[in-house]
Amino acid sequence: MTNPSKARGGPATLYRGGRLYCPADPTATALLVRDGVIAWLGTDEDAPAADRVVDLGQAVVTPAFVDAHVHATDTGLALSGLDLSGARSAQEVCDAVAAFAAGLPSDAVVLGHGWDESGWPVRRPPTAAELDRAAGGRRVYLSQASIHSAVCSSALLAAAPQVVSAPGYDPSGWVRRDAHHVVREVARASITPAQRTAAQRVALCRAAQLGIAAVHECGGPGISDEADFTGLLALSGDGLPEVYGYWGELMGAARAAELGAVAAGGDLFADGALGSRTAHLSQPYQDADPDADDGGCGHGYLSADQVREHLLDCAAHGMQAGFHAIGDAAIATVLAGFAGAAQVLGVERLRAARHRIEHAEILDKRLIAGFVEFGVVASMQPAFDRLWGGAERMYAARLGVRRALESNPFGAMHAVGVTLAFGSDSPVTPLDPWGSVRAAMSHFNPVHRMSARAAFAAHTRGGWLALPGDGGGVSSTGRGRDRWAAEGVLALGAPATFAVWSAPAGVAGGLPVLVAEDPQARGPQDPTPLPVCRGTVLRGRVIYEQDGALSGEADS
């Protein structure tokens, strides 16, 4: 008898005995993969013959995750280097630096990340002098959790003499704004190409281990140099998750295309971050620095005219655009730029291009209406609310309780049809897709919570829908071709990109249970164990498997 799997194309693998998250066929327990696509879906009893069979052992199978905002090199350095996220005081940071520096050459640069003074008993990071002593005189660069500021040793500041005249410089060693970009560039110059590639591989391998099959890398001047960006793109899909590059350079659509980016956007900064009080707000920070030169409202880095011109530049080059905007004043500026561009291009052409705003944390109904009007994708990070939201954490200190609880309105945006694409902004928050889904379900403000299905879709299909159409944009008529329409679902003919999970808390509605049955137990400290990835498949190719879970056997 002829094997049907060989009669209709290349070798086929049958995955059977699972629980598939397939709303179109909720009874499905098996799928056949051939030539990188799903060639068949159904029950075990009806499964066709295949060259290889994998017994899933009742594991849950879902579309793989997409992380819509990462910084891969920084993530890899954080995973393999000095992680300061557990430090609870300036002294603990110095102790960690001393221990780490002891194993380095005397001319090495100490790179660390993740300290967050907002939750410390004494909210003061170490000074440059304290870092000098801890590191034995070495250059030290320690980025704050937001990556929008850092503390540096005197030796590093001396290596960047121009920093003293840059906005955001402070002789204490805690630098923000332009001064931070200056010292960051000096610090990153110490990383060799081999170290950079190793860090990128660490980050992408970690993503695959968590069921993430694609990431959106947000690079650009002041964030990552061109060699870093193109080096990461060269690793895309080579036994690792796919990488889609966003190059955030103002009026840089042509350069973005030359570098292989899918868009001229991502971290094109319209403002800074809440943690460093540089996100641009319409009302002052509650804990504003009384000596601040910005009226206590943070900093806007772009004007509406600049946003407009950038959108027109992207349209001329057939590119998607995107902007980093956290505060409501920054978001209002970006949307004003959209309105200006619409007068030239028309609203429908803007909508078809599916431009993005990254983070979009502080916004009201009027600003949300702007997302709807112009078809803007909101690339958001639910972990921000989990880590810093609510009435008692950093956002409450910066914004006051009312604004803190109104921030990150995932549910409100989803309810009116805004396309959401969830990510981590790693290493600002860890790669943790199920944790992000749970965070969106458990927002501190119940009004902004999402259902499991909606939050999961934002972290899977939403990541594909946030990408530009074929050719990186749209035609002059404003009608784009959507090459991603079949991505992010388990369906016949769709790309075979999925993840296999153990679900220790059980399954409900086809997805792993993520929140406690008792509503009182839900929230940031929810004790429900999260799913564990047993394997990740990208376009039919296994890029991660736990203990041979997807090895399978030849079909007899």
Salt bridges, closest charged atoms under 4 A:
ASP51 OD1 - LYS6 NZ 3.66
ASP74 OD2 - ARG184 NH2 2.67
ASP74 OD1 - ARG188 NH1 2.73
GLU117 OE2 - ARG398 NH2 3.13
GLU130 OE1 - ARG124 NH1 3.20
GLU226 OE1 - ARG255 NH2 2.57
ASP228 OD2 - ARG188 NH2 2.76
GLU242 OE2 - ARG539 NE 2.69
GLU258 OE1 - ARG255 NH1 2.64
ASP267 OD2 - HIS69 NE2 3.27
ASP267 OD2 - HIS71 NE2 3.24
ASP267 OD1 - HIS324 ND1 3.19
ASP267 OD1 - HIS359 NE2 3.80
ASP271 OD1 - HIS324 NE2 3.58
ASP287 OD2 - ARG277 NH2 3.29
ASP287 OD2 - ARG398 NH1 2.77
ASP293 OD1 - ARG177 NH1 3.83
ASP294 OD2 - HIS299 NE2 3.12
GLU309 OE2 - ARG308 NH1 2.09
ASP313 OD1 - HIS317 ND1 3.35
GLU358 OE1 - HIS69 ND1 2.82
GLU358 OE2 - ARG356 NE 2.85
ASP385 OD1 - HIS443 NE2 3.48
GLU406 OE1 - ARG402 NH1 3.24
ASP425 OD1 - HIS69 NE2 3.20
ASP425 OD1 - HIS71 NE2 3.01
ASP432 OD2 - ARG386 NH2 4.00
ASP470 OD1 - ARG483 NE 3.51
ASP482 OD2 - ARG354 NH1 3.02
GLU487 OE2 - ARG539 NH1 2.88
ASP526 OD1 - ARG438 NH1 3.92
